[in-house]
Amino acid sequence: MRLPQPEGGKRLSDSKEGTRPQDIRVIDRRKFAPDGTPRDAGTAAEDFHAADPVPAFHPPASAPAPASPEAPTGPAPTGREVQQAAAQFRSLVLNLATTAAANLGEIPNPFTQQTEIDIEGARQVIDLIRALQIKTRGNLNTEESGLLESLLYDLRAKFLSLQTRAAKKP
């Protein structure tokens, strides 16, 4: 199938004459000026061309230092919120462990009712649980850290036995 040709029989891509590069135009819509002061709504859209130098951002001397990742933000959680978060954390960890167990063939797939082994899927979920353990270190109570430790031990043991069994098969 041929596409219709423009008038004159030439394609637009065949001829570069008569075209000129267009200037790139950038509109600055930031709400703060480079010095950190708020901009007025009318001046927030200052236009400049790509060839213009971009001013470097220097925070004002009175600006507070950025919060460290460990610094708490917002109001302190209530006792009820802490209990809910603990229950949700436990549920998350158990959900991940169940997924890993299903990938290791420990429990049947709930959809097919067949026992299936996905060694790579199990490795990924075990790595996720390990990442949770690392990132929450020092923030868990004894029960939560014990849960993570025991689940990781059991899942790794099953993973290694399946891996060695697979390596022995010709």
trRosetta pair geometry for C-beta under 8 A, 3 or more apart (Angstrom, degrees):
i j d omega theta_ij theta_ji phi_ij phi_ji
5 9 5.4 19 144 -132 146 41
5 10 7.5 109 -177 37 109 15
5 11 6.8 -89 -138 -71 83 70
6 9 7.9 -97 75 -10 60 7
6 10 6.7 -40 68 75 103 57
6 11 6.8 120 17 -118 104 35
6 12 6.5 74 -6 -46 149 82
10 14 4.8 -126 -170 69 92 135
10 15 5.5 35 157 -18 141 119
11 14 4.5 108 57 -13 80 103
11 15 7.9 164 81 6 53 79
12 15 7.1 -82 -160 49 32 83
15 18 7.2 27 134 28 113 106
16 19 5.7 -87 -172 40 57 116
23 49 5.9 -46 177 -137 121 115
23 50 7.5 -174 -178 19 76 99
24 49 7.1 112 77 -162 65 70
24 50 4.3 30 76 -23 114 132
25 47 6.5 -15 -172 -161 102 110
25 49 6.5 -48 -108 -107 59 64
25 50 7.8 -102 -77 -26 19 85
26 47 7.4 146 81 -154 49 61
26 48 6.1 -24 69 71 96 73
26 49 7.3 122 22 -140 87 17
26 50 6.1 105 -15 -73 115 71
27 45 5.3 -5 -178 -161 107 90
27 46 7.8 157 -158 76 60 32
27 47 5.6 -33 -105 -100 71 74
28 44 7.5 -134 113 165 78 53
28 45 6.7 161 72 -142 58 33
28 46 5.1 -11 52 59 116 80
28 47 7.5 -170 13 -88 81 23
28 48 6.8 28 -21 15 113 103
29 44 5.9 44 -152 144 49 100
29 45 5.6 9 -95 -96 71 78
30 33 7.9 150 100 -77 113 22
30 39 7.2 101 101 5 72 137
30 44 6.9 -149 76 -162 40 88
31 38 6.4 -25 152 -143 85 79
31 39 6.0 -156 -176 38 37 97
31 44 6.1 -11 -108 -128 45 127
32 36 5.9 -12 175 -149 126 32
32 37 6.7 154 -158 77 80 28
32 38 5.8 -56 -104 -102 71 43
32 39 6.3 -176 -113 -11 15 89
33 36 7.0 -39 71 30 74 20
33 37 5.0 -3 38 60 116 82
33 38 7.6 41 -1 105 86 5
33 39 5.4 126 -49 -68 81 93
34 55 4.5 -45 -91 104 168 124
34 56 7.2 97 -167 87 126 32
34 57 5.3 -133 -153 -105 77 60
34 58 7.0 45 153 26 89 71
35 58 6.7 -11 -117 71 56 86
35 60 6.2 62 164 -71 78 89
36 57 7.9 98 -59 -169 78 91
36 58 7.8 -89 -24 95 105 52
36 59 5.2 74 -69 -144 139 56
36 60 4.4 -119 58 -16 141 96
36 63 6.0 -99 -158 -66 162 131
37 60 7.4 80 -52 -53 74 133
39 43 5.2 -129 -175 89 103 94
39 44 4.5 134 106 -87 132 73
40 43 4.7 67 57 21 93 100
40 44 6.9 -135 86 -34 44 81
41 44 5.9 -36 -148 -2 30 120
43 46 6.3 12 -180 -55 71 98
48 52 4.3 -88 175 52 113 151
49 52 5.1 113 60 -13 70 98
59 63 4.2 -78 163 38 115 156
60 63 4.9 120 62 -30 75 97
67 71 4.3 -121 -175 68 101 137
67 73 6.5 97 128 -76 171 105
68 71 4.7 108 55 -17 77 103
72 76 7.2 34 148 -97 152 68
77 81 4.0 -125 -172 92 103 129
77 82 5.3 129 115 -56 123 80
77 85 7.2 -11 -176 -10 163 139
78 81 4.7 98 52 6 74 103
78 82 7.1 -135 96 -5 40 86
79 82 5.6 -54 -150 34 33 112
79 83 6.5 33 152 -18 66 104
80 83 5.7 -54 -150 36 33 111
80 84 6.4 32 152 -18 66 105
81 84 5.7 -52 -145 38 32 111
81 85 6.2 33 155 -19 65 106
82 85 5.7 -54 -146 38 30 111
82 86 6.4 33 153 -22 63 105
83 86 5.7 -53 -148 34 31 112
83 87 6.5 28 154 -16 64 105
84 87 5.8 -56 -149 38 32 109
84 88 6.1 28 154 -16 67 109
85 88 5.6 -55 -142 41 31 110
85 89 6.1 36 155 -24 65 105
86 89 5.7 -51 -145 33 29 112
86 90 6.5 30 154 -17 62 105
86 141 7.5 6 -125 13 125 123
86 144 7.0 -113 -147 -68 88 126
87 90 5.8 -53 -149 36 31 111
87 91 6.3 33 151 -20 64 107
88 91 5.5 -52 -145 37 33 114
88 92 6.3 39 153 -23 65 103
89 92 5.6 -52 -149 33 31 113
89 93 6.4 27 155 -16 64 105
89 136 7.9 119 -152 -126 133 159
89 144 6.4 6 116 -133 131 129
90 93 5.9 -56 -148 38 30 108
90 94 6.2 25 156 -14 65 110
90 144 6.9 -110 -77 -109 84 87
90 147 6.7 -29 -126 143 85 175
91 94 5.9 -58 -144 42 28 108
91 95 6.1 34 155 -25 64 108
92 95 5.7 -55 -148 33 27 114
92 96 6.5 24 155 -15 63 105
92 132 7.8 176 121 -125 118 155
93 96 5.9 -56 -151 38 31 109
93 97 6.3 29 152 -18 65 108
93 129 6.7 88 -144 -130 79 98
93 132 6.8 -166 -96 114 92 157
93 144 7.9 153 -12 -156 157 81
93 147 6.1 91 114 128 152 120
93 148 6.2 -94 -142 -86 142 77
93 151 6.7 161 163 24 106 166
94 97 5.5 -53 -142 39 33 112
94 98 6.2 38 155 -23 66 103
94 151 8.0 -136 -97 -98 51 148
95 98 5.8 -52 -149 33 28 112
95 99 6.6 30 151 -18 61 105
96 99 5.6 -54 -152 35 33 114
96 100 6.4 33 151 -17 66 104
96 125 5.6 174 -174 -171 84 99
96 128 5.9 -133 -150 98 136 120
96 129 5.3 163 124 -73 135 97
96 132 7.7 161 30 -5 167 147
97 100 5.6 -52 -147 37 34 112
97 101 6.2 36 152 -21 66 105
97 125 8.0 158 -92 149 24 119
97 129 6.7 73 -72 -93 75 145
97 151 4.6 -80 -103 -159 136 130
97 155 6.5 -127 -139 -61 82 130
98 101 5.6 -51 -145 36 32 112
98 102 6.4 35 153 -20 64 103
98 107 7.2 -28 -161 36 78 148
99 102 5.7 -52 -149 34 31 111
99 103 6.5 29 152 -16 63 106
99 121 8.0 -107 157 153 94 105
99 125 5.1 -161 102 -125 107 153
100 103 5.6 -56 -150 39 33 111
100 104 6.2 26 153 -15 66 110
100 122 5.2 89 -156 -144 73 74
100 125 4.0 -157 -76 101 89 130
100 126 5.5 102 -130 -59 139 75
100 129 7.1 -45 -35 -18 148 134
100 155 5.0 10 131 -138 141 133
101 104 5.6 -60 -145 42 32 108
101 106 3.9 -69 -175 58 89 132
101 107 5.4 49 125 6 109 104
101 155 7.1 -99 -68 -105 70 94
101 158 7.7 41 -118 78 67 165
102 105 7.9 54 -180 -64 30 18
102 106 7.0 -81 -69 53 27 81
102 107 5.2 -52 -89 67 70 94
102 108 7.7 -12 -133 106 88 15
102 109 6.2 97 -169 -93 114 58
102 110 7.9 -51 -118 -15 141 83
102 116 7.5 21 164 60 78 89
103 116 7.7 -40 -129 101 37 87
103 117 7.2 66 165 -156 49 41
103 118 4.3 -73 -150 63 88 94
103 119 7.5 154 155 -78 99 16
103 121 4.2 -143 -131 97 137 106
103 122 3.7 -175 109 -66 120 80
103 125 6.4 153 17 15 146 134
104 117 6.6 10 -163 -129 25 80
104 119 7.8 70 -105 -103 62 55
104 122 4.8 91 -61 -112 81 146
104 155 7.1 -164 -32 -148 152 75
104 158 5.0 59 176 131 151 125
104 159 6.3 -90 -106 -78 123 65
104 162 6.2 -151 -152 -25 86 152
105 115 4.9 66 -156 171 82 100
105 116 6.4 -142 -94 86 78 24
105 117 4.2 -23 -46 -77 118 86
105 162 7.3 140 26 -103 119 137
106 158 6.6 -14 -63 -160 119 160
107 115 7.6 -165 121 -113 17 86
108 112 7.6 -129 171 83 95 72
108 113 5.2 18 153 -162 139 41
108 114 6.1 146 -153 71 98 12
108 115 5.1 -72 -98 -69 70 65
109 112 4.5 24 86 42 125 92
109 113 6.7 -75 72 -22 73 14
109 114 5.6 -2 31 59 110 67
109 115 7.4 175 -8 -98 78 21
109 116 5.4 25 -39 11 120 116
110 113 7.5 21 -153 -72 21 56
112 116 7.4 58 64 -32 134 124
117 122 7.9 -34 -166 -23 68 132
117 162 6.5 -173 -154 -155 131 138
118 121 3.7 18 123 25 121 121
118 122 6.2 149 91 -21 70 84
119 122 5.6 -54 -148 35 31 113
119 123 6.5 36 152 -23 64 103
119 159 7.4 117 -149 -149 81 81
119 162 6.1 -166 -103 123 106 125
119 163 6.6 121 -152 -84 133 78
119 166 6.8 -41 -63 -25 157 162
120 123 5.5 -47 -148 31 35 115
120 124 6.7 36 152 -20 63 102
121 124 5.8 -53 -153 33 33 111
121 125 6.6 26 154 -13 66 105
122 125 6.0 -59 -148 39 32 106
122 126 6.1 32 155 -18 67 108
122 155 7.4 -169 -177 -175 101 102
122 159 5.7 -177 131 -105 126 103
122 162 7.8 54 60 62 162 151
123 126 5.8 -57 -145 39 29 110
123 127 6.3 32 154 -20 64 107
123 159 6.8 117 -82 -151 68 135
124 127 5.6 -55 -150 36 30 113
124 128 6.6 34 150 -22 63 102
125 128 5.4 -47 -151 30 37 115
125 129 6.6 37 151 -17 65 100
126 129 5.7 -51 -150 35 35 111
126 130 6.4 37 149 -19 65 105
126 152 7.0 110 -158 -134 88 74
126 155 5.2 -177 -105 130 108 129
126 156 6.5 124 -159 -75 140 71
126 159 6.2 -27 -45 -54 161 155
127 130 5.5 -53 -147 38 34 114
127 131 6.4 39 152 -23 65 102
128 131 5.6 -50 -149 32 33 113
128 132 6.6 35 151 -19 63 101
129 132 5.6 -50 -153 33 35 114
129 133 6.5 39 147 -22 64 103
129 148 6.8 174 174 -148 96 86
129 151 6.5 -112 -174 111 149 119
129 152 5.8 -173 119 -84 123 91
129 155 7.2 86 48 45 155 159
130 133 5.4 -50 -150 33 35 116
130 134 6.5 34 152 -18 66 103
130 152 6.3 101 -80 -124 78 131
131 134 5.7 -54 -148 37 33 110
131 135 6.1 20 159 -10 68 112
132 135 6.1 -62 -138 45 27 102
132 136 5.9 4 169 -1 66 118
132 148 6.9 -144 101 -123 104 129
133 136 6.6 -70 -137 47 19 95
133 137 6.8 48 156 -60 58 87
133 145 7.8 97 -142 -138 87 71
133 148 4.7 153 -96 165 102 138
133 149 7.6 115 -130 -69 134 58
133 152 6.6 -13 -45 -48 153 147
134 137 6.0 -29 -160 -19 30 115
136 139 5.0 -100 -169 61 70 108
136 140 5.3 66 140 -43 111 107
136 144 7.7 -85 136 138 138 127
136 148 7.9 175 68 -57 125 161
137 140 7.4 -45 -116 11 25 105
137 145 7.9 76 -120 -114 58 117
140 144 3.9 -128 -167 91 109 120
140 145 4.4 137 100 -52 130 86
140 148 7.3 -40 -157 1 174 132
141 144 5.2 91 51 12 70 103
141 145 7.2 -150 90 -1 32 90
142 145 6.2 -61 -143 43 28 103
142 146 6.0 29 157 -21 64 112
143 146 5.7 -59 -147 38 26 113
143 147 6.3 32 154 -25 63 105
144 147 5.6 -50 -149 30 31 114
144 148 6.7 29 154 -14 63 103
145 148 5.7 -51 -149 37 36 111
145 149 6.2 37 152 -21 66 108
146 149 5.6 -55 -144 38 31 112
146 150 6.1 23 162 -14 67 108
147 150 6.3 -60 -144 40 24 103
147 151 6.2 20 161 -14 63 112
148 151 6.1 -62 -144 40 25 108
148 152 6.1 22 161 -16 64 112
149 152 6.1 -61 -148 38 24 108
149 153 6.4 25 155 -21 62 108
150 153 5.6 -52 -146 34 32 113
150 154 6.3 28 158 -15 66 107
151 154 6.0 -58 -147 39 30 107
151 155 6.0 23 159 -14 67 112
152 155 5.9 -58 -138 42 28 107
152 156 5.9 27 163 -18 65 111
153 156 6.1 -60 -145 38 23 107
153 157 6.3 24 157 -21 61 109
154 157 5.9 -56 -149 33 28 111
154 158 6.5 22 157 -13 64 107
155 158 5.9 -57 -149 39 31 107
155 159 6.1 35 152 -23 65 110
156 159 5.4 -54 -143 37 32 116
156 160 6.2 32 158 -19 66 105
157 160 6.0 -55 -148 36 27 108
157 161 6.5 25 155 -17 62 106
158 161 5.8 -56 -148 36 32 109
158 162 6.4 28 155 -15 65 107
159 162 6.0 -60 -151 39 28 107
159 163 6.1 27 153 -20 65 111
160 163 5.5 -55 -142 38 32 113
160 164 6.2 27 160 -15 67 105
161 164 6.1 -54 -144 39 29 105
161 165 6.2 31 155 -20 63 109
162 165 5.6 -55 -144 39 30 113
162 166 6.2 31 156 -19 65 106
163 166 5.8 -53 -147 36 29 110
163 167 6.4 30 152 -21 63 106
164 167 5.5 -51 -145 35 35 113
164 168 6.5 35 155 -22 65 104
165 168 5.9 -55 -151 32 31 110
165 169 7.0 36 151 -27 62 100
166 169 5.9 -47 -154 22 36 113
